Amino acid sequence: MVQPTQSSSELSKQHLVNNNIDSSSPQNPTTFLGIPMRAGESATLGSPPLLKRHSTPIHLLPEEIFLEVVRLCISPDMPLRNRIALTWVCRRWKTILEGAASFWSRISAADGFPCIQKALHLAKGVPLDLVYSDKGHGVSRGTFFNEVGDRIAQWRSLVAEFDGWSTPSPLANLGTIAAPKLVFLQLVNTTVTGNSTIPITLFRGAPAPPSLKNLHITLIPVSVAPLHLSGLKSLTLQGVQTVSTTDILRILVDSPEIQTLHLASLWSLDRPKPQTLHSESAPTLIRLSALCELLLENVPPSVTRYLLSSINTPNLHTLKLICEDSDRITSEILTQDTFHLIPVLATMTTDAQEIDVSLSGYYHYHILVGRLVLGGWMEDPPTNHVRSTVDWICNHLNNHLRNLPVHLSITDSDPEIDYLDSFSSGLRVAKLTLWSDPYHGPRLEEFIPLLSQPTLSSPCGWILPNLEVIDANLILGEGNYDFVDLVRNRYCASIVHGESEPGSEVVAPRPFRELYLSSPLGSPSRYASRISAFMQALHEAGDGIDLYWHGTKWIEG
């Protein structure tokens, strides 16, 4: 018999110490390092048969460490069928994994009925995390909720996505039985039209369990008032027309540690009477020290202003305000009533590297400055409304923002040239993005000749004179030579007027540094050979300008 080497002996001895086994003890333990022993084997350093029989290192781990290793090696949302497959590795894996109830606590309808039944059996009495989606290929609504409904006392989280909402509600169990361990509840309806508007009541009309910390509801008519929500960490209400402004304020009063608040498409909200929550003569701000992220999208402007004027958020990290009309953000929301938030908003813009202004579709715009987002929809083509909002940000938050480069982006929208011209002075628009759908989008290429020459208002009053980068998907066929004229004309003008006297009316445009070009039809390799002459002409017109075709740098020759 070959005796273990010194290093093996020391290693085995260390395992014995770690597992509280004394090799000199006269007792005869039934396990060695968590491994069942056969008759005649002993837990001593001179027991090679036992070590040889279980030579795989993972078999030497205690069960709790083995389980932790498995959990670290798999995704938290690993399907049940894959978890079941792990039990087929060997008898020891099967014994340990099937005996760990928490290993089976996440149950998704997409796993199918047999897997769901097996997981419910193995999960025993541990808290359950449930996932359901109509878009999955597993069991139906009724089958899933009937199967897990008997375990509602174990529900820790429920994430449910429905493709349309109708009555009777698939959440019948939540409407009649309490869920005392529920921490996270997310109910989402992905269909905007044709839904039932009949309010549904959760938890038998009783208050929500104290354990509930995260509530997210989208396009489902849940009666919010009876829940008496308190102590929340996050709240999302989108398209829930069964909630009132008073309900929301009461939730905030009773949830001082809330961290995330998203309110969207709440068209039915009205501004409550001032005496609803506090005195009109001496209003008290609701202090939300933990609130980090606030999103108010398509909430009536008067209600948005009222909510902002009612809260104190000293540590707010991100704010997103989306309003139906652009000019209403500055004229009806960011007014004197909400000026107490300006120091917080200024902090959001301190680290901004650029101002990002985007216009898309039917005049949907976004202004992004650091962690502050202002945006909305406009019925008419924008002229100076968006620019006036940018000016408000610079004037009230940080005047140094005017020195930052501006990225102006237009995607499938058709503003007048006056929209671009409104950004020509007082701001440094350094990058312009023009993207259009080749079949249904506007003809944004018509902007290019207008950027290639001075305007008539001054001897050399160029639109967007600080422009240095263009990103456009407007190249078809063998190229768009309007871009060549654009690059050449601006380069020549920068040479001719580059040494203008300070204060001169002549504004010299900057030469382009980079052009990112692509075809709206895709297939970059298909057009690469056809546009070779076009790219060469651009390169010469810009005196060595950096060119990119579908994200890949173009190399001369």
Secondary structure as UniProt FT lines:
FT   HELIX           6..18
FT   TURN            19..20
FT   TURN            23..24
FT   STRAND          31..32
FT   TURN            33..34
FT   STRAND          35..36
FT   TURN            39..40
FT   TURN            45..46
FT   HELIX           48..53
FT   HELIX           57..60
FT   HELIX           63..73
FT   TURN            76..77
FT   HELIX           80..86
FT   TURN            87..88
FT   HELIX           91..99
FT   HELIX           101..104
FT   STRAND          106..108
FT   HELIX           109..111
FT   HELIX           113..123
FT   TURN            124..125
FT   STRAND          128..133
FT   TURN            134..135
FT   HELIX           141..149
FT   TURN            150..151
FT   HELIX           152..154
FT   STRAND          155..162
FT   TURN            170..171
FT   HELIX           172..176
FT   TURN            180..181
FT   STRAND          184..189
FT   HELIX           203..205
FT   TURN            210..211
FT   STRAND          214..218
FT   HELIX           225..227
FT   STRAND          234..238
FT   TURN            241..242
FT   HELIX           245..254
FT   TURN            256..257
FT   STRAND          260..264
FT   TURN            267..268
FT   HELIX           274..276
FT   STRAND          286..287
FT   TURN            289..290
FT   STRAND          293..297
FT   HELIX           301..310
FT   STRAND          311..312
FT   TURN            314..315
FT   STRAND          318..323
FT   HELIX           326..328
FT   HELIX           329..333
FT   HELIX           336..341
FT   HELIX           342..349
FT   TURN            350..351
FT   STRAND          355..360
FT   TURN            361..363
FT   STRAND          364..369
FT   TURN            370..371
FT   STRAND          372..377
FT   HELIX           385..396
FT   HELIX           399..403
FT   STRAND          405..411
FT   HELIX           417..421
FT   TURN            422..423
FT   STRAND          428..435
FT   TURN            438..440
FT   HELIX           444..446
FT   HELIX           447..451
FT   TURN            456..457
FT   TURN            459..460
FT   TURN            465..466
FT   STRAND          469..472
FT   TURN            477..478
FT   HELIX           482..496
FT   TURN            498..499
FT   TURN            502..503
FT   STRAND          514..517
FT   TURN            520..521
FT   HELIX           524..528
FT   TURN            529..531
FT   HELIX           532..541
FT   TURN            542..543
FT   STRAND          546..549
FT   TURN            550..551
FT   STRAND          552..553
//
